[in-house]
């Protein structure tokens, strides 16, 4: 992976499902001339989102899953000593695609764990239209860039990509193919899993769709694999109001075990930001350019300890934040996290993944992987010159409140119009 070069950049090549033949012979190859050819047996034109798609119900399901999955990570101790990051939205997309081929108990468990309503595929299609911003990632420059005071920063870049990779010689179900093509924009790409070339092709797909932030999803795949579902979510955005880099200083961060470490701490003084508090936490909103995306930073209000998990209720409370004059201290961070999903999802009630007749006969889920990484610092994607603007204003009035993320804290990147959580994580040690 190349070094991160942006300030507020998140990527999730979030989920890959390796669906492997169960008790069947290896498929007959149709020859190398077919590999990489999109499936033509189903309508591959993506449809316009339905106006009555159940987006609100689908987002409620994503939020509920976010809380359950985050709490599970916390119970396992991952958030106490390790930084976490995952994309609820990307996980939702990948398993919604799986739902298109599921029947019986498998379908029921997917609905229960992810809160999929009737019409979920149309809802995810509509979410793509609402969340995605197809700006040019190359327009987004790093923190060393300069910008005139009256020059506007570029719009955020958000992309969501779905992929379907099929063993040459396998014919997935027509309804499954049609749903993925029409609602997710994923036409089947034929590969040869038996030779090892499929992993390289899928890794290239992931790298291309995450601006090379994630370049390896599989080192290798089981030669018996017949289908892979993949999703990638990529976000690149600048703060609406950047941090002044001259105010970043090395300060102590209080770890959960009672020790401290020195980290670069970014600072804002008397900034008007949306604020909300709960029983044992408080949160502040940091909007990105354009106003539709924001990061909520959540810090505990008691003694330093484990970061508070982001729950469904917390995500709902964010909608009721009120403006407040705040002093804010927030560290830079840059890390990634991987997860083997099957054992985690089994604890949430998703253990029956073998009734997938809508994809093909006698297939079961063999593997599910989630990878994500995040980089945060002062300026966003192109905001270094804007940092200088804050330095020329008059001295602000004293703030009503100070929030210091100098202990383990959580965060959530949300799409404000829908409330959908794109990325969620916790910072145990920003160093």
ZATILO-543405 format. One record per residue (C-alpha): residue in one letter; x, y, z. Coordinates in steps of 0.02 Angstrom, whole numbers, plus 32768, in hexadecimal, padded with zeros to 4 digits. Example, Ala and Ser with C-alpha at 12.3 -4.5 7.8 and 13.67 -1.06 7.14 Angstrom:
! ZATILO-543405
A82677F1F8186S82AC7FCB8165
***
This chain:
! ZATILO-543405
X800080008000X804280AB7FD5X8052812B805FX7FB4818B8087X7FB782358034X7F178286806DX7ED782CA810EX7E2A8287811FX7E2581E980B9X7DCC814780DEX7DC680AA8079X7D708004808DX7D867F738018X7D0C7F388094X7CCD7E8B8072X7CF67DFB8004X7C8C7D5E8006X7CDD7CC47FBFX7C4F7C4F7F94X7C947BA27F7AX7C4A7B087F28X7C0A7A887FA3X7C1479D57F69X7C1C79FF7EB1X7C9A79DC7E2AX7D0B7A687DF2X7CB67ACA7D66X7CEA7AAE7CB3X7D517B3D7C6FX7D127B9B7BD8X7DC07BD27BA9X7E287C6E7BC7X7DC97CCF7B43X7D327CDA7BB7X7D907D177C52X7D687DCB7C7DX7CCC7DD47C0EX7C337E207C60X7B9B7DB07C6FX7B1C7DCF7BE5X7A917D5A7C1EX7A417DDD7C8DX7A137E937C75X7AB17EEE7CA9X7A6D7FA07CA2X7A617FEE7D4EX79B480337D6DX798680DC7DB5X796280CD7E70X78AC80B67E9DX7860814E7EEFX780A80E37F73X78A4807C7F9FX78AB805C805DX794980C3807BX791A80F7812DX78FA80438162X799C800A8111X7A0180928168X79AF8060820DX79EC7FAF81EDX7A9C7FEC81C8X7A9C80518269X7A5F7FBC82CFX7AE77F4E8283X7B697FD682A6X7B417FD3835FX7B3D7F16836DX7BDF7EFD830BX7C397F8A8367X7C047F488411X7C3F7E9B83DFX7CEB7EE083B3X7CEE7F3B845BX7CBD7E9D84B9X7D4C7E428466X7DC27EC884A6X7DF27F0483F8X7DCB7FB88423X7E2C7FB884C7X7EDA7F988484X7EC17FA683C7X7E7C802B8353X7DE17FF482F4X7D91802D8252X7D087FDE81E9X7C8880168168X7BD67FE88198X7B9A802580EFX7C137FB8808FX7BEB7F1F80F6X7B347F4180D6X7B4F7F4A801AX7BB07EA88012X7B357E43807AX7AA07E908021X7AEA7E4D7F7FX7AF97DA27FD3X7A437DB4800BX7A117DBD7F53X7A427D057F43X7A0A7CC87FEFX79757C5E8020X792A7C1280BEX79867C248162X7A187C7B810EX79A67D0480CDX79507D158176X79F47D2481D4X7A377DA6815BX79977E0B8172X79A47DFF8230X7A5D7E2C823FX7A607EB981BFX79AD7EF481D1X79867EDD8118X78D27F1380F1X786B7EDD805DX78AE7F3F7FC9X795F7F478011X79B47F3B7F66X79587FD47F24X7987802E7FC6X7A41800B7FB1X7A3480477EFDX79E580E87F3CX7A6B80FB7FC2X7AF180F27F3CX7AA081847EE3X7A8F81E97F83X7B3A81C97FCFX7BAE81BC7F3AX7C0882587EFDX7C6882367E5EX7CE682C37E6CX7D9682A57E2FX7E09825C7EB4X7E9D82A67E57X7E5883547E78X7E7183337F31X7F2083647F64X7F8383458001X7FA583B38099X803D84088049X7FD084557FC1X7FAA850E7FC2X7F0885667F98X7ED7861C7F88X7E6A865C8018X7DD386727FA6X7DEA85CC7F4CX7D6D85467F78X7DAB84967FA0X7D6E84097F2FX7CD483A57F5BX7CEA83037FBCX7D0182647F59X7C9781CE7F8DX7C9081327F23X7C3A808B7F3DX7C687FF97ECDX7C1D7F4B7EC8X7C6B7EB67E72X7C367E067E44X7CBC7D8B7E0FX7C857CE07DCEX7CE67C427DA4X7CEA7C277CE9X7C6B7B9E7CC3X7BF27BC97D50X7B4A7C177D25X7AFF7C737DBBX7A437C847DCBX79F17CFF7D55X79917D5B7DDFX7A317D6D7E45X7A927DB17DB0X7A077E287D81X79F77E6E7E31X7AB27E8C7E42X7ABC7EDE7D97X7A217F4A7DA5X7A2C7F7E7E5CX7AE87F767E83X7B397F947DDAX7B987EF07DE9X7BA07E887D4BX7BF47DDE7D55X7CAC7DD77D28X7CEA7D297CFEX7D917CF27D47X7DF07C507D66X7E017C2E7E20X7E5F7B8A7E00X7EFD7BE17DC1X7F137C6A7E45X7EF97CF47DC5X7E4F7D217E10X7E9A7D637EB3X7F0D7DD67E50X7E7B7E147DE7X7E0F7E357E81X7E9F7E8D7ED9X7EB77EFC7E41X7DFC7F247E44X7E077F567EFBX7EA47FBF7EE1X7E56801C7E4EX7DBA80467EB1X7E13807F7F50X7E9580EF7EFEX7F17806B7F2FX7EF580827FE9X7ED37FC77FF2X7F317F607F73X7F227EAF7FB4X7E827E5A7FE9X7EB57DA77FC8X7F617D5A7FC9X7F107CBF7F81X7E657C707F6DX7E2A7BBD7F80X7E307B6F7ED1X7D807B2E7EF0X7D3A7BDF7EFFX7CB27C007E80X7C747CAF7EACX7CB57D4B7F05X7C4A7DE07F34X7CAF7E7D7F56X7C877F2D7F8EX7CF97FC57F9DX7CCE806D7FECX7D4580FE7FD7X7D3881AD8023X7DAA82428010X7D7582E7805BX7DB5838780A9X7D7983D7814AX7CFF84668132X7D6984C481B0X7E1B848081B3X7E898478824BX7F1584F78253X7FB3848F8244X8015851282A7X7FAA84E7833EX7FD3842D8338X8044840083CAX808583618419X8016833A84ADX7FF382A2851BX7F6F822284E9X7F2F81BC857CX7F2881038550X7EAA8089859BX7F3180358606X7F5780D88660X7FF781038603X800D8195858DX805E81AE84E4X808B8250848AX8029827083EAX801183048373X7F72835683B4X7F0E83C88340X7EB384598393X7E2084CC8372X7DEE855A83E5X7D3F859D83FEX7CFD85478362X7C42853D8346X7C1F8483832FX7B8984138348X7B9083BC83F1X7B2C83328445X7B4682D184E6X7B0A822C852EX7B1081D585D5X7BCB81B285D2X7C0782048531X7C0782A684D0X7C1C82C18416X7C4B834E83A0X7C28835982E5X7CB183878269X7C5F83A781C0X7CB6838A811CX7CB083FF8087X7C028403803BX7BA483DF80DCX7B61833280B2X7BEC82D18108X7C2A82E481BAX7C95828E823CX7C50827C82EBX7CDA826D836EX7C9D8215840CX7CFE822184B0X7CD381D48559X7CA6824C85E5X7CEC81E18672X7D9B81A48696X7E04817585FDX7DE180C485C6X7D9E80668531X7D5180CE84A6X7C9280D084AEX7C4A80638423X7BE280BF83A2X7B30807D83B9X7A91808E8354X7A4B80FF83DCX7AE7816B83D6X7AD7817E831AX7A2381B78332X7A59823583B7X7AD38283833BX7A3B82C382DBX7A1083318371X7AB783888387X7AB1844183B2X7B3284C78388X7BAB84F18415X7C4B85558428X7CD184D28446X7D8A84BF8460X7DBD841D840CX7E5A83B48414X7E658321839CX7EFC82B5836FX7F30828682C0X7F1C81CE8299X7F498157820CX7F2B809C8218X7ED0800781CEX7E727F718212X7E407EC881CBX7DB97E508204X7D8D7D9C81DFX7CD17DB081DDX7C867D0281E9X7CA97CE282A3X7C737D9382D0X7BD17D89826FX7BAB7CDD82B6X7BA77D2E8363X7B267DA98321X7AB87D1C82E1X7AF47D06822EX7B317C53822EX7ACA7BFF81A4X7B1B7C318100X7AFB7B988096X7A4E7BB8804BX7A887C1D7FB5X7A2C7BC67F2AX7A067C6C7ED8X7AC07C7B7EAFX7ADE7BC87E78X7ABB7B197EB8X7B227AD27F48X7B867B6C7F79X7BB47BAA8026X7C107C428067X7CC57C118082X7D147CB580B7X7CE57D6980DFX7D6A7DF080F6X7D617EA78125X7DF27F228112X7DEF7FDC8132X7E67806A8155X7E5D81228183X7ECE81BB8185X7E9F825C81DEX7EFF82FD81F9X7EEC83B881F3X7EB283EE8147X7E4E836980EFX7E708345803BX7E9A83F48002X7E93846F808EX7F4284A480C0X7F2A85558080X7E81856180D6X7EDB853D8179X7F2A85E88167X7E80863D815EX7E57860F8213X7EFA86618247X7EC7870E820BX7E21871D8266X7E15877D8308X7E2D872383AEX7D9086BC83D6X7D2886CC8472X7D42864884F9X7CF285A184D0X7C5E855C8532X7CAA84AF8538X7D4B84518516X7D5083A484C6X7DF7834B84CBX7E0A82A8846DX7EA6828284D1X7E6981D78508X7E1C814584A9X7D8C81878441X7D17815283B5X7CE081A08313X7C5D818C828DX7C5D81D181DCX7BA781ED81ADX7B4682258114X7ADE82AC8165X7A4682AE80EFX7A2281F4810CX7A8181D681AEX7AD981408162X7B7D811581BBX7C0781028138X7C9880DF81AFX7CA080BE826AX7D36809E82D9X7D9180BC837BX7E3D810283A0X7E9680AB842FX7F4280EF8405X7F5481718378X801081588378
***
